[in-house]
């Protein structure tokens, strides 16, 4: 089994995915979660109880290969983290290492209207369950990572060009699937953010991101004021140290 504690980063290139049934909740835990979720929505009305995928188990099954069991839940499920004695499943998310032609890595800051205001992280988001009999497989996850990059940064990337590059596990045992994208000019990233933000505002919505930074090393993250996603430093450190990185 993979180590259970801390912010872990694993060199992974292949996933085997299996859907399992959600564990039953007691009526008491379900009611408590409803109350916690209700208070959270009162504090931030933009919260949406949409369908998401939680991680039920993660096991290394071979070199650079893991087996991941997953469950269909909604965002309300994670309110269980604030219910004494209740057990919430770890969340599952995708994110993208988007490098520039000169070896920097894109990091983004969440806007005040999001569930993590001011947090610096990689572009990405929660994994959504498949619809209409479709499968949740490696191709589908790559597609979700590409969609997050397009929605948040206005960058159109073919899912097939994204490569699963690492798996992280951090706070609340949440599991992140990190993809590596082809390098782009820095100007394309700034123009993409401006276009994505403009499209959101045109539809009466606040953009998810309000700032970006391009960093060359983990040390440069210290200059970014505000909370950081727990996986950010280990991922940036691994990227800047990998011999496969090419500066152009």
C-alpha positions as CSV (number, residue, x, y, z in Angstrom):
1,X,0.0,0.0,0.0
2,X,1.1,3.6,-0.5
3,X,2.2,5.5,2.6
4,X,-0.8,6.9,4.5
5,X,0.4,10.2,5.9
6,X,1.9,13.5,4.8
7,X,2.1,15.2,1.4
8,X,3.2,12.3,-0.7
9,X,4.2,12.5,-4.4
10,X,4.5,9.3,-6.5
11,X,6.0,8.8,-9.9
12,X,3.0,7.3,-11.7
13,X,2.3,6.9,-15.4
14,X,-0.6,4.4,-15.5
15,X,-3.9,4.1,-13.7
16,X,-6.3,1.3,-13.2
17,X,-9.7,2.6,-12.2
18,X,-12.5,0.7,-10.5
19,X,-15.9,2.1,-9.4
20,X,-17.2,0.9,-6.0
21,X,-20.3,1.6,-3.9
22,X,-20.4,4.5,-1.5
23,X,-20.2,3.5,2.1
24,X,-23.5,3.9,4.0
25,X,-24.0,6.9,6.3
26,X,-25.8,6.7,9.6
27,X,-28.9,9.0,9.8
28,X,-27.1,11.1,12.4
29,X,-24.0,11.7,10.3
30,X,-26.2,12.5,7.2
31,X,-28.2,15.1,9.2
32,X,-25.0,16.6,10.7
33,X,-23.4,16.8,7.2
34,X,-26.6,18.6,5.9
35,X,-26.3,21.1,8.7
36,X,-22.7,21.8,8.1
37,X,-23.3,22.1,4.3
38,X,-26.2,24.5,4.9
39,X,-24.0,26.8,7.0
40,X,-21.2,26.7,4.3
41,X,-23.7,27.7,1.6
42,X,-25.0,30.6,3.8
43,X,-21.4,31.8,4.1
44,X,-20.7,31.4,0.4
45,X,-23.8,31.2,-1.8
46,X,-21.7,30.3,-4.8
47,X,-21.1,26.8,-3.5
48,X,-22.8,24.1,-5.6
49,X,-23.7,20.6,-4.5
50,X,-22.8,19.0,-7.8
51,X,-21.7,15.4,-8.5
52,X,-18.0,14.6,-7.9
53,X,-15.8,11.6,-7.6
54,X,-14.2,10.6,-4.3
55,X,-11.3,8.2,-3.8
56,X,-12.1,5.0,-2.0
57,X,-8.7,3.4,-2.2
58,X,-5.2,3.8,-3.8
59,X,-2.8,1.0,-4.1
60,X,0.5,0.6,-6.0
61,X,0.1,-2.4,-8.4
62,X,3.3,-2.2,-10.4
63,X,6.2,0.1,-11.5
64,X,4.6,3.5,-12.0
65,X,1.2,2.0,-11.9
66,X,-1.6,2.4,-9.3
67,X,-5.1,1.0,-8.8
68,X,-7.6,3.6,-7.8
69,X,-11.1,2.8,-6.6
70,X,-13.6,5.6,-6.8
71,X,-17.1,6.5,-5.6
72,X,-19.9,8.8,-6.8
73,X,-20.7,11.5,-4.3
74,X,-21.6,15.2,-4.2
75,X,-19.7,18.1,-2.7
76,X,-22.0,17.9,0.3
77,X,-20.2,14.6,1.3
78,X,-17.1,16.6,2.3
79,X,-19.0,18.4,5.0
80,X,-18.4,15.1,6.9
81,X,-14.9,16.3,7.6
82,X,-16.4,18.7,10.1
83,X,-18.6,16.2,11.7
84,X,-17.0,14.7,14.8
85,X,-16.6,10.9,14.5
86,X,-17.7,10.8,10.9
87,X,-15.4,9.6,8.1
88,X,-15.3,11.4,4.7
89,X,-13.8,9.9,1.7
90,X,-10.7,11.6,0.2
91,X,-11.5,13.9,-2.7
92,X,-10.1,13.3,-6.2
93,X,-8.9,16.0,-8.5
94,X,-6.9,16.6,-11.6
95,X,-4.4,19.4,-12.2
96,X,-1.8,20.4,-14.9
97,X,1.8,21.3,-14.8
98,X,1.9,23.9,-17.6
99,X,5.5,24.9,-18.4
100,X,6.7,27.8,-20.5
101,X,9.3,27.6,-23.3
102,X,11.8,28.9,-20.8
103,X,11.4,26.4,-18.1
104,X,9.0,28.2,-15.8
105,X,5.8,26.7,-14.3
106,X,2.4,28.3,-14.3
107,X,0.7,28.7,-10.9
108,X,-2.6,30.3,-10.4
109,X,-4.5,32.1,-7.6
110,X,-8.1,31.4,-6.9
111,X,-10.5,34.4,-6.9
112,X,-12.4,35.5,-3.7
113,X,-15.7,34.0,-4.9
114,X,-14.3,30.4,-4.9
115,X,-14.2,27.8,-2.2
116,X,-10.5,28.4,-1.7
117,X,-10.1,32.2,-2.0
118,X,-6.6,33.5,-2.5
119,X,-5.0,30.0,-2.7
120,X,-2.1,29.4,-5.1
121,X,-2.3,26.1,-6.9
122,X,-2.0,24.5,-10.4
123,X,-4.8,24.8,-12.9
124,X,-7.3,22.0,-12.2
125,X,-10.4,20.9,-10.4
126,X,-12.4,18.1,-8.9
127,X,-13.0,15.0,-11.0
128,X,-16.6,14.6,-12.2
129,X,-18.3,11.2,-12.6
130,X,-19.0,9.9,-16.1
131,X,-22.5,10.3,-17.6
132,X,-24.6,8.2,-19.9
133,X,-22.8,4.9,-19.6
134,X,-19.3,6.4,-20.3
135,X,-16.3,5.1,-18.5
136,X,-14.0,6.9,-16.1
137,X,-10.6,5.8,-17.5
138,X,-7.3,7.4,-18.3
139,X,-8.6,9.0,-21.5
140,X,-11.5,10.5,-19.6
141,X,-9.3,11.9,-16.8
142,X,-7.0,13.5,-19.4
143,X,-10.0,15.0,-21.0
144,X,-11.1,16.5,-17.7
145,X,-7.6,17.9,-17.1
146,X,-7.7,19.5,-20.6
147,X,-11.1,21.0,-19.9
148,X,-10.0,22.6,-16.7
149,X,-7.0,24.2,-18.5
150,X,-9.4,25.5,-21.1
151,X,-12.0,26.8,-18.7
152,X,-9.6,28.5,-16.2
153,X,-6.8,29.6,-18.6
154,X,-8.3,29.8,-22.0
155,X,-5.7,27.3,-23.3
156,X,-7.0,24.7,-25.8
157,X,-4.9,21.6,-25.3
158,X,-5.7,18.2,-26.9
159,X,-6.2,15.7,-24.1
160,X,-3.9,13.2,-25.9
161,X,-1.0,15.6,-25.5
162,X,-1.3,15.6,-21.7
163,X,0.7,12.9,-19.9
164,X,0.0,11.6,-16.4
165,X,3.1,12.6,-14.6
166,X,2.5,12.2,-10.8
167,X,0.0,11.3,-8.1
168,X,-0.1,13.3,-4.9
169,X,-1.8,12.7,-1.6
170,X,-2.1,15.4,1.0
171,X,-4.5,17.1,3.4
172,X,-7.5,14.9,4.2
173,X,-5.7,12.2,2.1
174,X,-7.0,14.0,-1.0
175,X,-5.6,12.5,-4.2
176,X,-4.4,14.6,-7.1
177,X,-3.7,13.3,-10.6
178,X,-1.1,15.6,-12.1
179,X,-0.7,15.9,-15.8
180,X,2.2,17.4,-17.8
181,X,1.3,19.7,-20.7
182,X,3.4,20.8,-23.7
183,X,5.3,24.0,-23.1
184,X,3.8,27.3,-24.3
185,X,5.1,30.9,-24.7
186,X,4.5,33.0,-21.6
187,X,2.5,35.5,-23.7
188,X,0.0,32.7,-24.6
189,X,-0.7,32.1,-20.9
190,X,-1.3,35.7,-20.1
191,X,-3.5,36.2,-23.1
192,X,-5.4,33.0,-22.3
193,X,-6.2,34.1,-18.8
194,X,-7.4,37.5,-20.0
195,X,-9.7,35.8,-22.6
196,X,-11.1,33.2,-20.1
197,X,-11.8,35.9,-17.5
198,X,-13.5,38.1,-20.1
199,X,-15.7,35.2,-21.3
200,X,-16.8,34.6,-17.6
201,X,-17.6,38.2,-16.9
202,X,-19.5,38.4,-20.2
203,X,-21.8,35.7,-18.8
204,X,-22.2,37.5,-15.5
205,X,-19.9,35.2,-13.5
206,X,-16.7,36.0,-11.6
207,X,-13.6,34.3,-13.0
208,X,-12.2,31.4,-11.0
209,X,-8.7,32.9,-11.2
210,X,-7.6,36.4,-10.4
211,X,-3.8,36.2,-10.9
212,X,-1.1,34.0,-12.3
213,X,2.7,33.6,-11.6
214,X,5.4,31.9,-13.5
215,X,8.0,30.3,-11.3
216,X,11.4,28.7,-12.1
217,X,12.0,27.1,-8.7
218,X,10.3,26.2,-5.4
219,X,12.1,29.1,-3.7
220,X,10.1,31.5,-5.8
221,X,6.8,30.2,-4.4
222,X,7.7,31.9,-1.1
223,X,7.1,35.3,-2.7
224,X,3.5,34.4,-3.5
225,X,1.4,35.9,-0.7
226,X,-1.5,33.8,0.5
227,X,-2.2,30.1,1.2
228,X,-0.6,27.5,-1.1
229,X,-2.1,24.1,-2.1
230,X,-0.2,21.5,-0.1
231,X,1.0,19.7,-3.2
232,X,2.3,22.8,-5.0
233,X,5.8,22.9,-3.6
234,X,6.5,19.2,-4.1
235,X,5.2,19.3,-7.6
236,X,7.2,22.4,-8.6
237,X,10.3,20.9,-6.9
238,X,10.0,17.7,-8.9
239,X,9.4,19.4,-12.2
240,X,12.4,21.7,-11.8
241,X,14.7,18.8,-10.9
242,X,13.6,16.3,-13.5
243,X,16.2,15.6,-16.2
244,X,13.4,15.4,-18.8
245,X,12.6,19.1,-18.5
246,X,13.8,21.1,-21.5
247,X,14.1,24.9,-21.6
248,X,13.6,26.4,-25.0
